[in-house]
């Protein structure tokens, strides 16, 4: 993701990609989802779970 943001044809649309890539690089030591899942910790946030619940409900109705 970060590499693609550094390729030619950069635009203002690259800023969110740069921000996301920087966040992931800066927090890589905390992003060990495989370890968290093995331990039984949830990895989704309430916001994501809520959005999924509403989306599924809307689709099923």
C-alpha positions in Angstrom: 0.0 0.0 0.0 2.7 2.4 0.9 4.8 1.5 -2.1 1.9 2.1 -4.5 1.4 5.5 -2.9 4.9 6.5 -3.8 4.7 5.6 -7.5 4.4 8.4 -10.1 1.0 10.0 -10.7 0.5 11.0 -7.1 -2.5 13.1 -6.4 -4.3 14.5 -3.4 -6.1 11.1 -3.2 -2.9 9.5 -2.1 -3.0 11.2 1.3 -5.5 8.7 2.9 -3.3 5.8 1.7 -0.2 7.5 3.1 -1.9 8.1 6.4 -3.1 4.5 6.6 0.3 3.0 5.6 2.0 5.2 8.2 -0.4 4.1 10.9 0.1 0.4 10.1 3.9 0.8 10.1 3.9 2.7 13.3 1.7 0.2 15.0 2.9 -3.1 13.5 4.1 -4.4 16.9 0.5 -4.2 18.2 -1.2 -5.7 15.1 -0.7 -9.4 15.9 -4.2 -10.6 15.1 -3.2 -14.2 14.8 -1.9 -14.2 18.4 -5.0 -12.4 19.6 -7.3 -14.9 17.9 -5.4 -17.8 19.4 -5.8 -16.2 22.8 -9.6 -15.8 22.2 -9.5 -12.0 22.1 -12.1 -10.3 19.7 -10.5 -8.3 16.9 -13.6 -6.4 15.6 -14.7 -3.1 17.0 -18.2 -2.3 18.1 -18.6 0.1 15.1 -17.8 -2.7 12.6 -20.0 -5.2 14.4 -22.9 -2.8 14.5 -22.5 -1.9 10.8 -22.4 -5.6 9.9 -25.5 -6.3 12.0 -27.5 -3.5 10.3 -26.3 -4.5 6.8 -27.3 -8.1 7.4 -30.6 -7.1 8.9 -31.3 -4.8 5.9 -30.4 -7.6 3.4 -32.5 -10.2 5.2 -35.6 -8.0 5.3 
